[in-house]
Amino acid sequence: MAHLGVVTCQILELEFAYILSNDPEISEIWIVHDPFSAELIEILEKNGSKRIHRISHVAEFERAEKKDLAVLIMVLELGLHSNIPVLTEGIQTAVKKIEPHVDAILLGYGLCGNALKDPARLFRDVSIPVMLPTQNKEPVDDCVGLIIGGRENYYEEQCRCAGTMFMNAGFSRHWDKILSMDIPKKLHHKKERILNRLMGSYERSLLLSTPVLDENELLENTKEFNRQFGLRAETRNGTLFLLENAWEKLKNAAEDNRINP
């Protein structure tokens, strides 16, 4: 059977946990264990539907012993989008690490500020398919574009209210850390003042409800965020369709590459 690689940001940990747990074809999941993957591992182990292997290095993914569909995952730190070259390099490095062990790789990212605007060039030295979630054959803009259902929906909500902070499940769970990462450490004593200035033009938080986190949980996660920055909370149904579609494409590409390398 084919072996699948995933390189993703922490922000999509709930979405990938959902897809992995509900895919009956997957027998085993191997995750490089570090602070960034800890929550994904915890979620998957709590679900209990798959055999989870915590590994310290990708070399522990002993390919020869796997007879069924298996997945190798690396989770990268959230917030790297605040430095585009760092994000690009981090993804490239992770892809090269897992490339020898899998048949195709899915990136849990979008264009992300154009960090991945030219995947053919970025991964030209990679010998297996490296895929991004797409809509109409074009990469999604970012994790919000992925969960809101594509560029048109994203643009529609931006036109409706330019001062919108989009809240998918991951952002609702990690918003404080993400915002803090944009502030240099030497200015952390001025964190509250800086954040209030940065958030001054925002009017609402738009909660994107999906099967991984419902509206009530999103509201609870963002209660302090909305209070702190004086935002009204609105909700819109999100979707996992684009990610699920990317997952099926990954499996097909991996199987094709295994048969016809």
Backbone as CSV, one residue per row, in Angstrom:
resi,resn,N_x,N_y,N_z,CA_x,CA_y,CA_z,C_x,C_y,C_z
1,MET,0.839,-1.202,0.000,0.000,0.000,0.000,0.878,1.257,0.000
2,ALA,0.288,2.347,-0.461,1.006,3.615,-0.502,1.189,4.190,0.901
3,HIS,2.155,5.104,1.008,2.403,5.786,2.262,2.331,7.285,2.033
4,LEU,1.606,7.955,2.911,1.266,9.359,2.733,2.076,10.237,3.672
5,GLY,2.500,11.380,3.166,3.191,12.362,3.986,2.344,13.601,4.172
6,VAL,2.378,14.172,5.363,1.672,15.411,5.655,2.622,16.361,6.369
7,VAL,2.699,17.585,5.853,3.394,18.672,6.545,2.350,19.755,6.769
8,THR,2.068,20.064,8.017,0.988,21.009,8.292,1.342,21.936,9.438
9,CYS,0.627,23.045,9.482,0.719,23.990,10.581,-0.154,23.514,11.738
10,GLN,0.194,23.895,12.940,-0.632,23.574,14.110,-2.070,24.048,13.951
11,ILE,-2.280,25.091,13.174,-3.602,25.699,13.079,-4.642,24.728,12.535
12,LEU,-4.198,23.687,11.788,-5.133,22.727,11.205,-5.120,21.382,11.930
13,GLU,-4.668,21.362,13.176,-4.549,20.094,13.883,-5.903,19.408,14.082
14,LEU,-6.945,20.156,14.375,-8.260,19.538,14.562,-8.814,18.987,13.253
15,GLU,-8.606,19.721,12.163,-9.105,19.274,10.866,-8.407,17.995,10.413
16,PHE,-7.095,17.932,10.568,-6.390,16.713,10.180,-6.732,15.556,11.116
17,ALA,-6.908,15.833,12.387,-7.315,14.774,13.311,-8.652,14.191,12.889
18,TYR,-9.555,15.034,12.459,-10.881,14.596,12.009,-10.765,13.709,10.773
19,ILE,-10.013,14.161,9.789,-9.880,13.400,8.545,-9.172,12.072,8.782
20,LEU,-8.103,12.091,9.543,-7.356,10.872,9.818,-8.192,9.862,10.604
21,SER,-8.914,10.349,11.580,-9.707,9.452,12.423,-10.852,8.814,11.668
22,ASN,-11.348,9.511,10.646,-12.529,9.032,9.928,-12.216,8.367,8.597
23,ASP,-10.957,8.181,8.296,-10.584,7.496,7.048,-10.385,6.011,7.348
24,PRO,-11.291,5.146,6.898,-11.203,3.717,7.224,-10.029,3.010,6.554
25,GLU,-9.427,3.648,5.560,-8.309,3.021,4.853,-7.004,3.115,5.616
26,ILE,-6.921,4.056,6.539,-5.669,4.274,7.267,-5.548,3.297,8.422
27,SER,-4.406,2.628,8.498,-4.184,1.683,9.586,-3.306,2.266,10.686
28,GLU,-2.297,3.034,10.296,-1.344,3.549,11.276,-0.972,4.987,10.954
29,ILE,-0.713,5.754,12.006,-0.301,7.144,11.863,0.992,7.337,12.646
30,TRP,1.993,7.843,11.974,3.302,8.100,12.573,3.505,9.604,12.612
31,ILE,3.785,10.131,13.800,3.910,11.580,13.961,5.245,11.908,14.640
32,VAL,5.992,12.825,14.030,7.219,13.302,14.668,6.816,14.094,15.902
33,HIS,7.211,13.598,17.057,6.749,14.138,18.333,7.625,15.299,18.772
34,ASP,7.018,16.467,18.883,7.685,17.662,19.387,6.612,18.578,19.965
35,PRO,6.977,19.746,20.480,5.952,20.606,21.078,4.844,21.018,20.107
36,PHE,5.139,21.047,18.829,4.153,21.512,17.859,3.147,20.428,17.482
37,SER,3.529,19.181,17.620,2.629,18.074,17.275,1.918,17.490,18.491
38,ALA,2.251,17.968,19.677,1.752,17.353,20.904,0.227,17.319,20.973
39,GLU,-0.426,18.405,20.580,-1.889,18.439,20.680,-2.544,17.528,19.649
40,LEU,-1.985,17.474,18.442,-2.533,16.560,17.433,-2.427,15.119,17.916
41,ILE,-1.299,14.759,18.489,-1.129,13.410,19.023,-2.152,13.126,20.118
42,GLU,-2.310,14.085,21.018,-3.259,13.913,22.124,-4.685,13.711,21.607
43,ILE,-5.068,14.487,20.611,-6.417,14.387,20.047,-6.624,13.027,19.403
44,LEU,-5.647,12.581,18.628,-5.767,11.295,17.937,-5.770,10.132,18.921
45,GLU,-4.920,10.196,19.928,-4.888,9.117,20.920,-6.184,9.071,21.724
46,LYS,-6.744,10.217,22.020,-8.010,10.256,22.746,-9.133,9.657,21.911
47,ASN,-9.095,9.913,20.591,-10.100,9.336,19.703,-10.011,7.816,19.700
48,GLY,-8.800,7.292,19.645,-8.571,5.862,19.795,-8.898,4.988,18.606
49,SER,-9.179,5.589,17.450,-9.588,4.779,16.299,-8.416,4.277,15.456
50,LYS,-7.223,4.840,15.684,-6.050,4.448,14.910,-4.876,4.139,15.834
51,ARG,-3.941,3.381,15.298,-2.712,3.128,16.043,-1.762,4.297,15.793
52,ILE,-1.366,4.974,16.862,-0.536,6.165,16.758,0.887,5.845,17.221
53,HIS,1.861,6.234,16.415,3.271,6.055,16.761,3.913,7.421,16.959
54,ARG,4.434,7.656,18.144,5.221,8.869,18.391,6.670,8.562,18.032
55,ILE,7.248,9.344,17.141,8.632,9.111,16.758,9.439,10.396,16.945
56,SER,10.706,10.258,17.222,11.549,11.431,17.435,12.202,11.906,16.152
57,HIS,12.212,11.032,15.132,12.837,11.383,13.853,12.149,10.599,12.746
58,VAL,12.095,11.169,11.550,11.400,10.503,10.450,12.023,9.159,10.092
59,ALA,13.289,8.962,10.410,13.942,7.689,10.093,13.296,6.519,10.828
60,GLU,12.562,6.799,11.888,11.885,5.742,12.629,10.638,5.229,11.911
61,PHE,10.259,5.908,10.866,9.150,5.444,10.034,9.692,4.345,9.125
62,GLU,9.651,3.122,9.638,10.283,1.996,8.943,9.359,1.492,7.847
63,ARG,9.533,2.036,6.691,8.629,1.796,5.583,8.447,0.316,5.258
64,ALA,9.511,-0.451,5.334,9.457,-1.848,4.908,8.466,-2.674,5.717
65,GLU,8.129,-2.247,6.916,7.260,-3.029,7.785,5.785,-2.709,7.597
66,LYS,5.461,-1.788,6.706,4.076,-1.354,6.574,3.414,-1.983,5.360
67,LYS,2.374,-2.743,5.607,1.655,-3.409,4.524,0.387,-2.661,4.130
68,ASP,-0.107,-1.803,5.019,-1.346,-1.077,4.763,-1.056,0.411,4.592
69,LEU,-2.112,1.172,4.325,-1.989,2.613,4.146,-1.555,3.250,5.465
70,ALA,-0.430,3.941,5.431,0.109,4.573,6.632,0.430,6.031,6.327
71,VAL,0.462,6.839,7.385,0.667,8.276,7.235,1.823,8.718,8.125
72,LEU,2.695,9.551,7.566,3.802,10.156,8.305,3.554,11.663,8.354
73,ILE,3.545,12.232,9.561,3.160,13.636,9.736,4.253,14.430,10.446
74,MET,4.499,15.626,9.919,5.304,16.623,10.622,4.446,17.863,10.812
75,VAL,4.400,18.377,12.032,3.637,19.575,12.347,4.619,20.717,12.608
76,LEU,4.401,21.831,11.916,5.265,22.994,12.100,4.584,24.020,13.001
77,GLU,5.398,24.846,13.614,4.906,25.848,14.551,3.941,26.810,13.873
78,LEU,2.877,27.169,14.573,1.951,28.157,14.028,2.586,29.544,14.076
79,GLY,2.091,30.434,13.248,2.566,31.808,13.269,3.783,32.078,12.408
80,LEU,4.295,31.061,11.706,5.475,31.286,10.860,5.164,32.213,9.690
81,HIS,3.862,32.382,9.385,3.475,33.259,8.279,3.870,34.711,8.534
82,SER,4.218,35.047,9.785,4.641,36.414,10.083,6.015,36.714,9.491
83,ASN,6.727,35.674,9.080,8.017,35.825,8.399,8.011,34.873,7.211
84,ILE,7.649,35.373,6.037,7.416,34.527,4.874,8.640,33.686,4.490
85,PRO,9.847,34.252,4.431,11.006,33.407,4.091,11.219,32.264,5.080
86,VAL,10.968,32.522,6.359,11.117,31.476,7.380,10.085,30.380,7.159
87,LEU,8.850,30.760,6.838,7.803,29.775,6.567,8.164,28.929,5.351
88,THR,8.570,29.578,4.273,8.931,28.839,3.055,10.051,27.851,3.325
89,GLU,11.090,28.305,3.992,12.231,27.436,4.283,11.842,26.284,5.204
90,GLY,11.002,26.577,6.178,10.576,25.528,7.104,9.805,24.426,6.403
91,ILE,8.920,24.800,5.495,8.149,23.800,4.747,9.057,23.010,3.821
92,GLN,9.968,23.699,3.121,10.894,23.000,2.226,11.735,21.980,2.995
93,THR,12.220,22.372,4.161,13.052,21.478,4.965,12.265,20.252,5.415
94,ALA,11.029,20.461,5.862,10.193,19.341,6.308,9.883,18.390,5.158
95,VAL,9.595,18.934,3.983,9.308,18.094,2.818,10.509,17.228,2.467
96,LYS,11.690,17.807,2.490,12.889,17.033,2.159,13.141,15.931,3.184
97,LYS,12.783,16.173,4.431,12.999,15.164,5.468,12.122,13.939,5.261
98,ILE,10.861,14.161,4.897,9.960,13.010,4.799,9.890,12.423,3.394
99,GLU,10.425,13.126,2.413,10.376,12.660,1.022,10.828,11.214,0.841
100,PRO,11.953,10.773,1.437,12.416,9.401,1.170,11.498,8.307,1.717
101,HIS,10.546,8.685,2.565,9.765,7.684,3.283,8.325,7.527,2.798
102,VAL,7.883,8.406,1.904,6.477,8.398,1.482,6.372,8.490,-0.034
103,ASP,5.146,8.321,-0.534,4.903,8.328,-1.974,4.332,9.643,-2.482
104,ALA,3.786,10.461,-1.620,3.271,11.782,-1.974,3.068,12.563,-0.678
105,ILE,3.088,13.891,-0.793,3.008,14.750,0.385,1.912,15.793,0.197
106,LEU,1.085,15.968,1.230,0.098,17.034,1.262,0.559,18.100,2.246
107,LEU,0.515,19.351,1.804,0.855,20.470,2.673,-0.417,21.054,3.263
108,GLY,-0.472,21.150,4.576,-1.610,21.767,5.241,-1.446,23.267,5.281
109,TYR,-1.338,23.855,4.099,-1.131,25.283,3.926,-1.858,25.726,2.662
110,GLY,-1.957,27.063,2.486,-2.361,27.631,1.214,-1.201,28.445,0.681
111,LEU,-1.509,29.487,-0.054,-0.444,30.369,-0.532,0.248,31.069,0.631
112,CYS,-0.514,31.367,1.682,0.041,31.910,2.925,0.973,33.099,2.679
113,GLY,0.389,34.177,2.169,1.185,35.370,1.901,2.182,35.172,0.787
114,ASN,1.878,34.251,-0.111,2.734,33.892,-1.252,4.013,33.157,-0.843
115,ALA,4.016,32.599,0.360,5.148,31.752,0.765,5.248,30.527,-0.131
116,LEU,4.102,30.087,-0.685,4.079,28.894,-1.538,3.489,29.230,-2.915
117,LYS,3.780,30.419,-3.412,3.175,30.860,-4.665,3.698,30.114,-5.893
118,ASP,4.859,29.486,-5.769,5.437,28.781,-6.918,5.920,27.401,-6.470
119,PRO,4.985,26.490,-6.153,5.391,25.175,-5.634,6.247,24.375,-6.606
120,ALA,6.037,24.539,-7.906,6.848,23.805,-8.887,8.323,24.163,-8.733
121,ARG,8.605,25.425,-8.474,9.992,25.852,-8.279,10.495,25.454,-6.889
122,LEU,9.675,25.664,-5.880,10.104,25.389,-4.507,10.445,23.918,-4.298
123,PHE,9.720,23.027,-5.000,9.901,21.591,-4.785,10.409,20.892,-6.048
124,ARG,11.160,21.618,-6.865,11.641,21.051,-8.135,12.612,19.896,-7.918
125,ASP,13.249,19.862,-6.753,14.209,18.787,-6.470,13.580,17.627,-5.714
126,VAL,12.266,17.689,-5.497,11.565,16.627,-4.782,11.033,15.629,-5.808
127,SER,11.272,14.359,-5.566,10.994,13.332,-6.574,9.580,12.765,-6.515
128,ILE,8.792,13.215,-5.564,7.413,12.717,-5.412,6.441,13.886,-5.480
129,PRO,5.140,13.638,-5.707,4.172,14.740,-5.739,4.088,15.471,-4.400
130,VAL,4.109,16.806,-4.461,3.886,17.664,-3.299,2.662,18.520,-3.624
131,MET,1.619,18.397,-2.813,0.316,18.952,-3.163,-0.172,19.963,-2.139
132,LEU,-0.924,20.949,-2.644,-1.614,21.922,-1.805,-3.120,21.759,-1.977
133,PRO,-3.913,22.071,-0.959,-5.365,22.117,-1.173,-5.696,23.155,-2.235
134,THR,-6.580,22.821,-3.125,-6.903,23.720,-4.238,-8.408,23.895,-4.387
135,GLN,-8.753,24.955,-5.101,-10.129,25.173,-5.560,-10.021,25.595,-7.024
136,ASN,-10.733,24.886,-7.880,-10.649,25.152,-9.322,-9.199,25.135,-9.811
137,LYS,-8.434,24.168,-9.292,-7.046,23.925,-9.679,-6.070,25.004,-9.208
138,GLU,-6.555,25.963,-8.411,-5.700,27.004,-7.862,-5.546,26.800,-6.353
139,PRO,-4.329,26.968,-5.806,-4.153,26.817,-4.355,-5.050,27.776,-3.574
140,VAL,-5.576,27.303,-2.450,-6.337,28.204,-1.584,-5.403,29.270,-1.029
141,ASP,-5.988,30.382,-0.581,-5.158,31.495,-0.118,-4.412,31.169,1.175
142,ASP,-5.115,30.559,2.115,-4.527,30.250,3.414,-5.497,29.352,4.170
143,CYS,-5.269,29.185,5.469,-6.121,28.272,6.239,-7.551,28.793,6.361
144,VAL,-7.737,30.107,6.309,-9.098,30.654,6.319,-9.784,30.367,4.997
145,GLY,-9.074,30.623,3.881,-9.634,30.322,2.577,-10.005,28.859,2.436
146,LEU,-9.202,27.996,3.048,-9.471,26.562,3.014,-10.780,26.232,3.719
147,ILE,-10.980,26.786,4.908,-12.130,26.422,5.733,-13.389,27.202,5.361
148,ILE,-13.245,28.384,4.795,-14.419,29.156,4.414,-14.981,28.684,3.084
149,GLY,-14.219,27.860,2.367,-14.725,27.273,1.126,-14.210,27.915,-0.138
150,GLY,-13.107,28.675,-0.041,-12.491,29.212,-1.242,-12.499,30.729,-1.325
151,ARG,-11.873,31.204,-2.383,-11.589,32.627,-2.550,-12.850,33.492,-2.643
152,GLU,-13.872,33.016,-3.331,-15.077,33.832,-3.495,-15.760,34.085,-2.159
153,ASN,-15.855,33.040,-1.342,-16.464,33.218,-0.016,-15.626,34.134,0.869
154,TYR,-14.326,33.983,0.783,-13.381,34.808,1.538,-13.580,36.280,1.162
155,TYR,-13.585,36.543,-0.137,-13.729,37.914,-0.638,-15.089,38.501,-0.277
156,GLU,-16.104,37.675,-0.353,-17.459,38.125,-0.012,-17.521,38.670,1.403
157,GLU,-16.908,37.950,2.345,-16.946,38.387,3.736,-16.047,39.599,3.980
158,GLN,-14.944,39.696,3.244,-14.097,40.882,3.361,-14.806,42.122,2.836
159,CYS,-15.593,41.948,1.772,-16.383,43.067,1.235,-17.508,43.451,2.187
160,ARG,-18.066,42.465,2.836,-19.163,42.710,3.780,-18.674,43.524,4.968
161,CYS,-17.469,43.224,5.415,-16.881,43.973,6.533,-15.368,43.867,6.425
162,ALA,-14.743,44.962,6.007,-13.287,44.940,5.804,-12.546,44.644,7.109
163,GLY,-13.103,45.083,8.219,-12.458,44.855,9.509,-12.886,43.548,10.135
164,THR,-12.605,42.454,9.436,-13.009,41.123,9.911,-11.801,40.305,10.331
165,MET,-11.857,39.754,11.526,-10.877,38.765,11.970,-11.530,37.402,11.816
166,PHE,-11.000,36.604,10.883,-11.582,35.291,10.611,-11.102,34.292,11.649
167,MET,-12.046,33.526,12.179,-11.745,32.582,13.246,-12.105,31.157,12.844
168,ASN,-11.132,30.421,12.321,-11.346,28.984,12.165,-11.027,28.315,13.501
169,ALA,-11.150,27.015,13.555,-10.977,26.311,14.837,-9.606,26.573,15.445
170,GLY,-8.566,26.466,14.625,-7.210,26.632,15.136,-6.937,28.025,15.653
171,PHE,-7.391,29.029,14.909,-7.153,30.399,15.360,-7.903,30.662,16.656
172,SER,-9.095,30.091,16.788,-9.863,30.310,18.018,-9.172,29.711,19.238
173,ARG,-8.384,28.669,19.019,-7.699,27.989,20.123,-6.334,28.593,20.432
174,HIS,-5.738,29.268,19.465,-4.354,29.728,19.623,-4.187,31.224,19.381
175,TRP,-5.266,31.994,19.419,-5.185,33.393,19.009,-4.177,34.200,19.816
176,ASP,-4.095,33.953,21.109,-3.194,34.749,21.936,-1.740,34.528,21.543
177,LYS,-1.377,33.281,21.293,-0.005,32.980,20.898,0.306,33.552,19.517
178,ILE,-0.648,33.450,18.596,-0.422,33.955,17.240,-0.198,35.462,17.262
179,LEU,-1.043,36.182,17.967,-0.886,37.630,18.017,0.420,38.021,18.713
180,SER,0.787,37.293,19.737,2.006,37.611,20.477,3.258,37.405,19.637
181,MET,3.196,36.456,18.694,4.370,36.154,17.880,4.721,37.302,16.951
182,ASP,3.775,38.189,16.671,4.039,39.329,15.794,4.721,40.487,16.522
183,ILE,4.903,40.336,17.832,5.500,41.407,18.622,6.907,40.999,19.050
184,PRO,7.931,41.784,18.737,9.297,41.463,19.169,9.364,41.300,20.689
185,LYS,10.202,40.375,21.146,10.290,40.100,22.579,10.618,41.344,23.392
186,LYS,11.439,42.217,22.835,11.841,43.416,23.585,10.670,44.376,23.810
187,LEU,9.564,44.144,23.075,8.392,45.012,23.224,7.230,44.323,23.921
188,HIS,7.465,43.141,24.481,6.371,42.400,25.095,5.781,43.114,26.312
189,HIS,6.560,43.989,26.921,6.014,44.732,28.060,4.976,45.756,27.588
190,LYS,4.964,46.022,26.273,3.970,46.923,25.692,2.942,46.156,24.869
191,LYS,2.862,44.852,25.118,2.031,43.972,24.287,0.592,44.461,24.172
192,GLU,-0.044,44.762,25.298,-1.458,45.132,25.263,-1.672,46.397,24.436
193,ARG,-0.814,47.376,24.618,-0.951,48.627,23.881,-0.756,48.406,22.379
194,ILE,0.239,47.587,22.023,0.530,47.326,20.611,-0.619,46.576,19.959
195,LEU,-1.136,45.559,20.645,-2.227,44.767,20.075,-3.487,45.608,19.906
196,ASN,-3.765,46.461,20.871,-4.940,47.315,20.748,-4.815,48.249,19.547
197,ARG,-3.598,48.702,19.275,-3.386,49.557,18.107,-3.547,48.743,16.825
198,LEU,-2.961,47.527,16.798,-3.056,46.682,15.607,-4.491,46.282,15.307
199,MET,-5.268,46.074,16.352,-6.636,45.600,16.185,-7.651,46.741,16.096
200,GLY,-7.182,47.960,16.086,-8.071,49.104,16.143,-9.029,49.223,14.976
201,SER,-8.652,48.690,13.817,-9.509,48.818,12.629,-10.472,47.639,12.462
202,TYR,-10.400,46.664,13.366,-11.281,45.500,13.256,-12.609,45.751,13.956
203,GLU,-13.673,45.201,13.363,-15.013,45.404,13.896,-15.673,44.111,14.366
204,ARG,-15.309,42.993,13.759,-15.984,41.738,14.098,-15.021,40.563,14.004
205,SER,-15.374,39.505,14.698,-14.723,38.209,14.481,-15.767,37.314,13.821
206,LEU,-15.355,36.663,12.739,-16.258,35.776,12.007,-15.873,34.345,12.308
207,LEU,-16.731,33.629,13.022,-16.459,32.272,13.467,-16.899,31.284,12.393
208,LEU,-15.986,30.423,11.969,-16.253,29.451,10.917,-16.504,28.090,11.553
209,SER,-17.767,27.744,11.663,-18.154,26.500,12.329,-18.051,25.317,11.373
210,THR,-17.425,24.242,11.823,-17.293,22.999,11.053,-17.508,21.817,11.992
211,PRO,-17.519,20.584,11.471,-17.680,19.428,12.364,-16.586,19.285,13.421
212,VAL,-15.434,19.937,13.227,-14.361,19.769,14.212,-14.547,20.671,15.426
213,LEU,-15.340,21.741,15.281,-15.573,22.662,16.393,-16.857,23.435,16.102
214,ASP,-17.870,23.247,16.945,-19.154,23.872,16.655,-19.190,25.322,17.128
215,GLU,-20.310,25.964,16.861,-20.448,27.395,17.144,-20.274,27.717,18.625
216,ASN,-20.825,26.895,19.487,-20.724,27.167,20.924,-19.278,27.122,21.400
217,GLU,-18.521,26.155,20.906,-17.109,26.056,21.298,-16.306,27.222,20.747
218,LEU,-16.592,27.617,19.520,-15.919,28.773,18.936,-16.203,30.036,19.746
219,LEU,-17.449,30.211,20.139,-17.817,31.380,20.937,-17.093,31.389,22.282
220,GLU,-17.007,30.234,22.904,-16.310,30.145,24.188,-14.822,30.451,24.023
221,ASN,-14.205,29.894,22.962,-12.779,30.101,22.730,-12.434,31.559,22.448
222,THR,-13.372,32.285,21.864,-13.076,33.658,21.427,-13.721,34.720,22.307
223,LYS,-14.321,34.306,23.400,-15.003,35.259,24.284,-14.039,36.340,24.771
224,GLU,-12.879,35.936,25.252,-11.914,36.908,25.767,-11.325,37.752,24.643
225,PHE,-11.079,37.134,23.497,-10.562,37.867,22.344,-11.524,38.994,21.961
226,ASN,-12.793,38.663,21.837,-13.782,39.665,21.438,-13.950,40.747,22.502
227,ARG,-13.889,40.348,23.769,-13.997,41.338,24.847,-12.810,42.287,24.833
228,GLN,-11.613,41.704,24.683,-10.397,42.501,24.756,-10.324,43.549,23.653
229,PHE,-10.812,43.190,22.461,-10.665,44.103,21.330,-11.992,44.732,20.889
230,GLY,-13.042,44.505,21.670,-14.313,45.155,21.412,-14.952,44.750,20.098
231,LEU,-14.883,43.473,19.760,-15.423,42.984,18.495,-16.766,42.294,18.709
232,ARG,-17.633,42.422,17.737,-18.867,41.642,17.744,-18.572,40.282,17.111
233,ALA,-19.233,39.256,17.564,-19.035,37.903,17.032,-20.168,37.557,16.082
234,GLU,-19.798,37.102,14.898,-20.759,36.595,13.932,-20.292,35.208,13.500
235,THR,-21.206,34.432,12.967,-20.851,33.065,12.577,-21.226,32.798,11.126
236,ARG,-20.501,31.878,10.537,-20.781,31.407,9.186,-20.363,29.939,9.141
237,ASN,-21.114,29.133,8.431,-20.724,27.734,8.275,-19.445,27.633,7.465
238,GLY,-18.477,26.933,8.028,-17.283,26.597,7.275,-17.483,25.249,6.600
239,THR,-16.429,24.736,6.011,-16.519,23.455,5.317,-15.169,22.744,5.345
240,LEU,-15.214,21.432,5.345,-13.999,20.630,5.222,-13.859,20.065,3.814
241,PHE,-14.740,20.475,2.914,-14.785,19.879,1.582,-13.449,19.998,0.850
242,LEU,-12.833,21.172,0.856,-11.595,21.367,0.096,-10.450,20.531,0.677
243,LEU,-10.408,20.415,1.992,-9.371,19.598,2.609,-9.627,18.118,2.363
244,GLU,-10.880,17.708,2.457,-11.220,16.307,2.172,-10.913,15.958,0.724
245,ASN,-11.179,16.885,-0.167,-10.878,16.666,-1.582,-9.371,16.540,-1.793
246,ALA,-8.606,17.389,-1.120,-7.146,17.316,-1.216,-6.629,15.985,-0.671
247,TRP,-7.275,15.489,0.380,-6.868,14.220,0.975,-7.065,13.062,0.003
248,GLU,-8.192,13.053,-0.682,-8.443,11.995,-1.660,-7.466,12.090,-2.830
249,LYS,-7.153,13.304,-3.261,-6.167,13.488,-4.332,-4.792,13.006,-3.898
250,LEU,-4.458,13.242,-2.637,-3.183,12.769,-2.103,-3.097,11.251,-2.177
251,LYS,-4.151,10.583,-1.749,-4.132,9.118,-1.764,-3.995,8.582,-3.183
252,ASN,-4.696,9.201,-4.113,-4.606,8.757,-5.510,-3.212,8.999,-6.081
253,ALA,-2.637,10.175,-5.777,-1.306,10.486,-6.283,-0.258,9.567,-5.696
254,ALA,-0.400,9.252,-4.403,0.553,8.362,-3.755,0.493,6.959,-4.350
255,GLU,-0.718,6.463,-4.592,-0.862,5.133,-5.175,-0.312,5.103,-6.599
256,ASP,-0.596,6.139,-7.379,-0.075,6.198,-8.747,1.449,6.242,-8.740
257,ASN,2.007,7.018,-7.810,3.461,7.138,-7.758,4.109,5.859,-7.281
258,ARG,3.423,5.131,-6.399,3.977,3.854,-5.921,4.019,2.830,-7.063
259,ILE,2.965,2.833,-7.883,2.888,1.862,-8.982,3.785,2.271,-10.140
260,ASN,3.827,3.591,-10.401,4.621,4.103,-11.518,5.572,5.185,-11.055
261,PRO,6.604,4.802,-10.289,7.513,5.813,-9.719,8.299,6.546,-10.790
